[in-house]
Amino acid sequence: MAEDRTVQLSADHFALTFDTSNNFVGPAQVQEDVTLDKKADQYTGTFKTDFYDPSGNVIVEVVGQITAARITVDTPVGDVL
């Protein structure tokens, strides 16, 4: 049961990046390792995003902590801010 344990999740996906003039800059690879809490309504973990030029060379790497909480269509705006 979800109430009895936490869940480890890993995500790895790509996005395309553009500058403010809408010129293609290159792809970005986003990786996350998170732990879903026992109630399945919050998660915490780490992320790493590598930004590449069109030739596949890393331009910059960004790493950090991530945290999130479940919201619904009924969640008040004040709860999100």
N, C-alpha and C positions, 0 to 999 in steps of 0.2 A: 504494500500500500504506500502511496505517496506520503502519507503522514508519518511513516516509520523511517524514512530515509531521505537523504539529499541526493540530487542527481548531478553528475558531472557532464557538461556539454562542451563540445569543441565545434567551432565554425570556421570555415575558410572559404572566402568568396572574393570575387574581383569586381571592380567598378571602373568606369571610364571617367577621366578627369578632364576638365576644360578650364581655360582661363576666362577672365571677365569679358573678353571679346569673342567668346565661344569658339576659340581655337583648341583643337585637341592637344592636350599636354602629354597624356600617356595613361596607362592603366595604374590602378592601385589595388594592392592585395591586402585584405582585412582578415586578421586571424583573431579569434576570441577563445578563451578558455574560461568558462564560468561554472558556478555552482548554483543550482536552483534550490531554494529553501524547501523545508518540509511541507509548507502549505502551497507550494508551487505558485506563489504570487510575487516573489522577489528573487533577483539573482545578483551575484557579485563575482568579480573575477578580473582578468587582465585582458588587454588587447594590444595588438601590434599592427600597424598599417605601414606598408612599404609603398612609396610612390615611385613609379618608373617613368623614364622618358620613352618615346616611341621605339627606341632601339633595345629596350629591356634593361637599361642601366638604372640602378637605384639612385634616385635624386635625394630622397630624405626618408628616414624611418621615424615613426612616431610610436611611442609605447606609453601605456598608462593603465590606470585602474578604471573599471567600469562597474556601474551599479544601476539596477533598474527595478521598477515596481509595476505590477500589473495595473492597467487602467481599463475602464469600460466606457461605453457610450454615456453612462450616467455619472462618471467621475466629474466632480466640479473642477472648474479651471483653477481655483485656488489651491486644490490638492496637488496640482502639477507644477505650479510656480514656486 
